Amino acid sequence: MKIKVGVIFGGETVEHEISIISAVQAMGFLDTEKYEIIPIYISKDRTWYTGKMLMEIDVYRDFDDLKKYAKKVVLYKKNGAYVLQSLGLFKRVISELDIILPIVHGNNIEDGSLQGYLDSIGIPYAGSRVLGASLGQDKVVMKQVMESSGLPVVPYTWFYDTDYLANSEIILKEIDKIGYPVIVKPASLGSSVGIEVAKTRDEIDAAIVEAIKYDTKIVVEKKIENLVEVNCSVLGNYEIQQVSALEEVMGADEFLSYRDKYIGGSKSKFGSKSKGMASTNRIIPARIDEKLSKEVEELSKKVFRVLNMSGVVRIDYLIDKKAKKVYINEPNTIPGSLAFYLWEPVGKKYSDLLDEIITIAIKDYKNRSKKTYSFDTNILSNYGGIKGSKGIKK
């Protein structure tokens, strides 16, 4: 019997289209001899849809015209089974599910929101759980956690949008201490959305204003000179971690931008050239010496464990090639294209990578099922109103 895999993608996020590209790629590589694929698309208005046509990228060129062919659904537990049920007057079960494969990117969905919903239902799912997902999304909190564990991060400062609007001079003085040039980022976005470089104080205000369009929390960090950007993917759980080949990412901009990652030379929003992160200009293996390569590999395993991650992630690094100093930029808990292009060079096909991701999720679910999360006893069975509550407090 095939395992029924619900692939969830989309959502209300600026990385909505990137999620679609990554999900369609993955659904095309899942082993159909072993898995029954059930696409679950979340539109920008947060409506959930299912239907086999959602596995085709061309559907999303003008999805509004095709909504009538896809079924609006909700996901919940019914009679011990996890089901997608249609909406409307005549509700019916569209499909049962065994496990969820989230392929979502960005805030409002990759940040632990979706994972929390899946946990509340109880359905098994692949990838990092709520804590790992939320830590991986917030660039400020992840830096604070990594710093506390002795992991190397670039000099930075952070603030809320209201802080800057109320007293920008205090914040600008903190940025002066870091020293220009700096990179300004929205704290909870990915895919390089809203990121700007400020080379002088004259440029910093415009960069901060741009970042504030996307987030309430802003991080400003030192721009590394003599920069080499290197990425490493990790596959596993808290027990075992495998590392991929290292890539050196080549960008046309001053940092690896949204354009570098996803658009490149393609003029089509969803044309044949739209291959997600797989289309980025890269050199594999990265052109760094063996000592630095080993350092990146070991740091990747530590970051994976410290930030409570699971499944497949990609961890991005900034290397000062002159000083030979490695800094952790950020982890991506659900990386674009699931970073399959980093595993193929070490002999792991995309279909095998997906199989391992799902196998890890099933194993972790079984292990968690052995833990105690609630008690059979009901302390409210003898509850006698307000007077009874006094007894509980003693």
C-alpha positions as CSV (number, residue, x, y, z in Angstrom):
1,M,0.0,0.0,0.0
2,K,1.3,3.4,-0.9
3,I,2.1,6.1,1.7
4,K,-0.2,9.0,1.1
5,V,1.9,12.2,1.2
6,G,0.2,15.6,1.4
7,V,2.6,18.2,-0.1
8,I,1.7,21.6,1.3
9,F,2.9,24.7,-0.4
10,G,2.0,28.4,-1.1
11,G,0.7,30.6,1.7
12,E,0.4,34.3,2.4
13,T,4.1,35.2,2.0
14,V,6.3,37.2,-0.3
15,E,7.9,33.9,-1.2
16,H,4.6,32.4,-2.4
17,E,5.8,31.7,-5.9
18,I,9.1,30.3,-4.8
19,S,7.2,27.8,-2.7
20,I,5.2,26.7,-5.7
21,I,8.3,26.2,-7.8
22,S,10.0,24.1,-5.1
23,A,6.9,22.0,-4.5
24,V,6.2,21.3,-8.1
25,Q,9.8,20.2,-8.5
26,A,9.6,17.9,-5.5
27,M,6.3,16.3,-6.6
28,G,7.9,15.5,-9.9
29,F,10.6,13.6,-8.2
30,L,8.7,11.7,-5.5
31,D,8.7,7.9,-6.1
32,T,5.1,7.2,-7.4
33,E,5.7,3.5,-6.9
34,K,6.0,4.1,-3.1
35,Y,4.0,7.3,-2.6
36,E,0.6,8.7,-3.5
37,I,1.0,12.4,-3.9
38,I,-1.7,14.7,-2.8
39,P,-1.0,18.4,-3.5
40,I,-2.3,20.9,-1.0
41,Y,-2.0,24.5,-2.2
42,I,-2.6,27.4,0.1
43,S,-3.5,30.5,-1.9
44,K,-2.5,34.1,-0.9
45,D,-5.9,34.6,0.7
46,R,-5.2,31.5,2.9
47,T,-7.7,29.2,1.2
48,W,-6.6,25.5,0.9
49,Y,-7.1,23.6,-2.3
50,T,-6.4,20.1,-3.6
51,G,-6.5,18.5,-7.0
52,K,-4.1,16.7,-9.3
53,M,-3.8,19.7,-11.6
54,L,-2.0,21.5,-8.9
55,M,1.1,19.4,-9.7
56,E,1.6,21.3,-12.9
57,I,3.5,24.6,-12.9
58,D,1.4,26.1,-15.8
59,V,-1.7,26.1,-13.6
60,Y,-0.3,29.0,-11.6
61,R,0.1,31.4,-14.5
62,D,-3.6,32.4,-14.0
63,F,-4.8,30.4,-11.1
64,D,-8.0,32.5,-10.5
65,D,-9.5,31.0,-13.7
66,L,-8.8,27.5,-12.5
67,K,-10.0,27.7,-8.9
68,K,-13.3,26.2,-9.9
69,Y,-11.5,23.0,-11.0
70,A,-9.6,22.6,-7.7
71,K,-11.4,21.6,-4.5
72,K,-11.4,23.9,-1.5
73,V,-10.6,21.7,1.6
74,V,-9.8,21.7,5.3
75,L,-7.4,19.4,7.0
76,Y,-8.4,17.7,10.3
77,K,-8.6,14.4,12.1
78,K,-11.8,12.4,11.6
79,N,-12.5,9.0,13.2
80,G,-8.8,8.4,13.8
81,A,-7.7,9.3,10.3
82,Y,-6.2,12.5,8.9
83,V,-8.4,13.8,6.0
84,L,-8.9,16.6,3.5
85,Q,-12.6,17.4,3.6
86,S,-14.4,19.6,1.1
87,L,-16.2,22.8,2.0
88,G,-19.7,23.8,1.3
89,L,-23.1,22.4,2.0
90,F,-22.4,18.8,0.9
91,K,-19.1,18.1,2.8
92,R,-17.2,14.9,1.9
93,V,-13.8,13.4,2.5
94,I,-11.6,14.1,-0.6
95,S,-8.6,12.2,0.6
96,E,-7.0,10.6,3.6
97,L,-3.4,11.4,4.4
98,D,-0.6,9.5,6.2
99,I,2.1,12.3,6.4
100,I,2.7,15.9,5.4
101,L,5.6,17.2,3.4
102,P,5.7,21.0,3.9
103,I,7.5,22.8,1.1
104,V,6.7,26.4,2.2
105,H,8.9,29.4,2.3
106,G,8.8,32.6,4.3
107,N,6.9,34.3,7.1
108,N,3.4,33.4,8.1
109,I,4.0,29.7,7.1
110,E,7.6,28.5,7.3
111,D,8.1,30.2,10.7
112,G,6.4,27.5,12.8
113,S,2.8,28.7,12.0
114,L,2.0,25.7,9.8
115,Q,4.0,23.3,12.0
116,G,2.0,24.3,15.0
117,Y,-1.2,23.7,13.2
118,L,-0.1,20.2,12.1
119,D,1.0,19.5,15.7
120,S,-2.4,20.5,17.0
121,I,-4.0,18.0,14.7
122,G,-1.5,15.4,15.4
123,I,-0.5,14.4,11.9
124,P,3.1,13.4,11.2
125,Y,5.1,15.8,9.1
126,A,8.6,16.2,7.7
127,G,11.1,18.8,8.6
128,S,11.8,20.9,11.7
129,R,9.1,21.3,14.3
130,V,7.8,24.5,15.7
131,L,10.8,25.6,17.7
132,G,13.3,24.9,14.9
133,A,11.1,26.5,12.3
134,S,10.6,29.7,14.3
135,L,14.3,30.0,15.2
136,G,15.2,29.5,11.6
137,Q,12.9,32.3,10.5
138,D,13.8,35.1,12.9
139,K,17.3,36.4,12.0
140,V,17.7,38.2,15.3
141,V,16.7,35.3,17.7
142,M,18.7,32.8,15.7
143,K,21.8,35.0,16.0
144,Q,21.2,35.4,19.8
145,V,20.9,31.6,20.2
146,M,24.0,30.9,18.1
147,E,26.0,33.5,20.0
148,S,25.0,31.9,23.3
149,S,26.3,28.6,22.0
150,G,29.6,30.1,20.9
151,L,28.9,30.0,17.1
152,P,30.4,32.7,14.9
153,V,28.1,35.4,13.6
154,V,28.9,38.8,12.1
155,P,28.7,42.0,14.2
156,Y,25.1,43.2,14.2
157,T,22.5,45.3,15.9
158,W,18.7,45.1,15.7
159,F,15.6,47.1,16.5
160,Y,11.8,47.4,15.9
161,D,10.3,49.7,13.3
162,T,8.7,51.8,16.1
163,D,12.1,52.3,17.8
164,Y,13.6,53.8,14.6
165,L,10.6,56.0,14.0
166,A,10.7,57.2,17.6
167,N,14.4,57.9,17.9
168,S,16.5,57.0,14.9
169,E,19.6,58.8,16.1
170,I,20.2,56.2,18.9
171,I,20.0,53.4,16.4
172,L,22.2,55.2,13.9
173,K,24.9,55.5,16.6
174,E,24.7,51.8,17.2
175,I,25.1,51.2,13.4
176,D,28.1,53.6,13.4
177,K,29.8,51.4,16.0
178,I,29.5,48.4,13.6
179,G,31.1,50.4,10.8
180,Y,30.1,50.8,7.2
181,P,29.3,49.2,4.8
182,V,26.4,47.3,6.4
183,I,23.6,45.1,5.2
184,V,20.0,45.9,6.3
185,K,17.5,43.0,6.5
186,P,13.9,42.4,7.5
187,A,14.3,39.9,10.4
188,S,11.8,37.3,9.3
189,L,11.9,37.1,5.5
190,G,13.9,34.8,3.3
191,S,14.9,34.7,-0.4
192,S,16.8,38.0,0.1
193,V,13.6,40.0,0.0
194,G,13.9,43.5,1.3
195,I,17.6,43.4,1.8
196,E,19.7,46.5,1.0
197,V,23.4,47.5,1.3
198,A,24.3,50.8,2.8
199,K,27.8,51.9,2.2
200,T,27.6,55.2,4.2
201,R,25.4,56.8,6.7
202,D,23.8,58.8,3.9
203,E,22.4,55.6,2.5
204,I,21.2,53.9,5.7
205,D,17.9,55.6,6.1
206,A,16.6,54.5,2.7
207,A,17.8,51.0,3.3
208,I,16.0,50.8,6.7
209,V,12.8,52.3,5.2
210,E,12.8,49.6,2.5
211,A,13.2,46.8,5.1
212,I,10.4,48.3,7.3
213,K,8.0,47.7,4.4
214,Y,8.3,44.0,5.0
215,D,8.8,43.5,8.8
216,T,8.5,45.1,12.2
217,K,11.9,43.9,13.3
218,I,15.1,44.9,11.4
219,V,18.6,43.6,11.7
220,V,21.7,45.5,10.5
221,E,25.0,43.6,10.2
222,K,28.5,44.3,9.1
223,K,29.2,43.6,5.4
224,I,32.1,41.2,5.1
225,E,34.9,42.3,2.8
226,N,36.7,39.8,0.6
227,L,33.5,37.8,0.7
228,V,32.9,34.2,-0.4
229,E,29.4,32.9,0.1
230,V,29.3,29.2,0.8
231,N,26.3,27.0,1.5
232,C,26.0,23.6,3.0
233,S,23.0,21.3,3.4
234,V,22.3,19.0,6.4
235,L,20.0,16.0,6.4
236,G,19.0,14.2,9.6
237,N,17.6,14.8,13.1
238,Y,19.0,15.4,16.5
239,E,20.7,11.9,16.5
240,I,22.4,11.8,13.1
241,Q,23.4,14.4,10.6
242,Q,24.8,14.1,7.1
243,V,26.4,17.0,5.3
244,S,26.2,17.7,1.5
245,A,28.7,19.0,-0.9
246,L,29.6,22.7,-0.3
247,E,28.7,25.3,-2.9
248,E,30.2,28.6,-3.7
249,V,27.4,30.9,-4.8
250,M,28.0,33.5,-7.5
251,G,25.8,36.5,-7.5
252,A,25.7,39.5,-9.9
253,D,24.7,41.8,-7.1
254,E,26.7,42.8,-4.0
255,F,25.0,40.0,-2.1
256,L,23.0,36.9,-3.3
257,S,19.8,38.7,-4.2
258,Y,16.3,37.5,-5.0
259,R,17.1,38.1,-8.7
260,D,20.3,36.0,-8.5
261,K,18.4,33.2,-6.8
262,Y,15.2,32.9,-8.8
263,I,15.0,35.1,-11.8
264,G,18.4,35.2,-13.5
265,G,17.9,35.6,-17.2
266,S,14.4,34.2,-17.4
267,K,11.7,36.6,-18.6
268,S,8.9,34.2,-17.7
269,K,7.3,34.1,-14.3
270,F,6.8,30.4,-14.4
271,G,8.6,29.4,-17.6
272,S,10.8,26.4,-18.2
273,K,13.8,28.4,-16.9
274,S,12.2,28.9,-13.5
275,K,14.1,26.2,-11.5
276,G,14.2,27.9,-8.1
277,M,17.5,27.8,-6.3
278,A,18.6,25.1,-8.7
279,S,19.1,27.8,-11.3
280,T,21.5,29.9,-9.3
281,N,25.0,30.3,-10.5
282,R,27.2,28.2,-8.4
283,I,30.5,26.3,-8.2
284,I,30.5,22.9,-6.6
285,P,32.6,22.1,-4.7
286,A,33.3,25.5,-3.2
287,R,36.8,26.9,-3.9
288,I,37.9,27.0,-0.3
289,D,40.7,24.9,1.3
290,E,40.2,21.6,3.1
291,K,40.5,23.2,6.6
292,L,37.8,25.7,5.9
293,S,35.6,23.1,4.3
294,K,35.9,20.9,7.4
295,E,35.1,23.9,9.6
296,V,31.9,24.6,7.6
297,E,30.8,21.0,7.7
298,E,31.3,20.7,11.5
299,L,29.6,24.1,12.1
300,S,26.7,23.0,10.0
301,K,26.1,20.0,12.2
302,K,26.3,22.1,15.3
303,V,23.9,24.8,14.0
304,F,21.5,22.0,13.0
305,R,21.4,20.6,16.6
306,V,21.5,23.9,18.4
307,L,18.5,25.3,16.5
308,N,16.5,22.1,16.9
309,M,16.3,21.3,13.2
310,S,15.2,18.2,11.4
311,G,14.8,16.9,7.8
312,V,16.8,18.8,5.2
313,V,18.1,22.3,5.7
314,R,20.6,24.6,4.0
315,I,23.0,26.7,6.1
316,D,24.5,29.8,4.5
317,Y,28.0,31.1,5.4
318,L,29.9,34.3,4.8
319,I,33.7,33.7,4.6
320,D,36.3,36.4,4.7
321,K,38.7,34.7,2.3
322,K,41.6,37.0,3.2
323,A,41.3,36.5,7.0
324,K,40.0,32.9,6.4
325,K,37.2,33.6,8.9
326,V,33.9,31.8,8.7
327,Y,30.6,33.4,9.9
328,I,27.2,31.7,9.9
329,N,24.8,33.8,7.9
330,E,21.5,31.9,8.4
331,P,19.9,28.5,8.2
332,N,17.0,27.8,5.8
333,T,14.7,25.3,7.5
334,I,12.9,24.5,4.2
335,P,15.4,25.6,1.5
336,G,14.5,26.5,-2.0
337,S,14.4,23.4,-4.2
338,L,15.0,21.5,-0.9
339,A,18.7,22.0,-1.7
340,F,18.7,18.8,-3.8
341,Y,21.4,20.2,-6.1
342,L,23.9,20.0,-3.1
343,W,23.2,16.3,-2.6
344,E,23.4,15.1,-6.2
345,P,27.2,15.7,-6.3
346,V,27.7,13.3,-3.4
347,G,25.6,10.6,-5.1
348,K,22.2,11.2,-3.5
349,K,19.5,11.5,-6.2
350,Y,16.6,13.9,-5.5
351,S,14.1,11.0,-5.3
352,D,16.4,9.3,-2.7
353,L,16.7,12.6,-0.7
354,L,12.9,13.0,-0.6
355,D,12.6,9.3,0.5
356,E,15.1,9.9,3.4
357,I,13.3,13.1,4.5
358,I,10.0,11.2,4.8
359,T,11.7,8.2,6.5
360,I,13.2,10.5,9.1
361,A,9.8,12.1,9.7
362,I,8.2,8.7,10.2
363,K,10.9,7.6,12.6
364,D,10.7,10.8,14.6
365,Y,6.9,10.5,14.8
366,K,7.2,7.0,16.2
367,N,9.8,8.1,18.7
368,R,7.6,11.0,19.9
369,S,4.6,8.8,20.2
370,K,6.5,6.9,22.9
371,K,6.8,10.0,25.1
372,T,4.3,11.2,27.6
373,Y,2.4,14.4,26.6
374,S,-0.8,14.1,28.7
375,F,-2.2,12.1,31.6
376,D,-5.3,9.8,31.6
377,T,-6.4,11.2,34.9
378,N,-8.7,14.2,34.9
379,I,-8.2,16.6,37.8
380,L,-11.4,18.4,36.8
381,S,-13.5,15.3,37.5
382,N,-14.0,16.4,41.1
383,Y,-14.1,20.1,40.3
384,G,-16.8,21.7,42.4
385,G,-16.9,25.2,41.1
386,I,-15.0,28.2,42.7
387,K,-14.7,26.4,46.0
388,G,-13.2,23.3,44.3
389,S,-10.6,25.4,42.6
390,K,-9.1,26.4,46.0
391,G,-8.3,22.8,46.6
392,I,-6.4,22.5,43.4
393,K,-4.1,25.4,44.4
394,K,-3.0,23.8,47.6
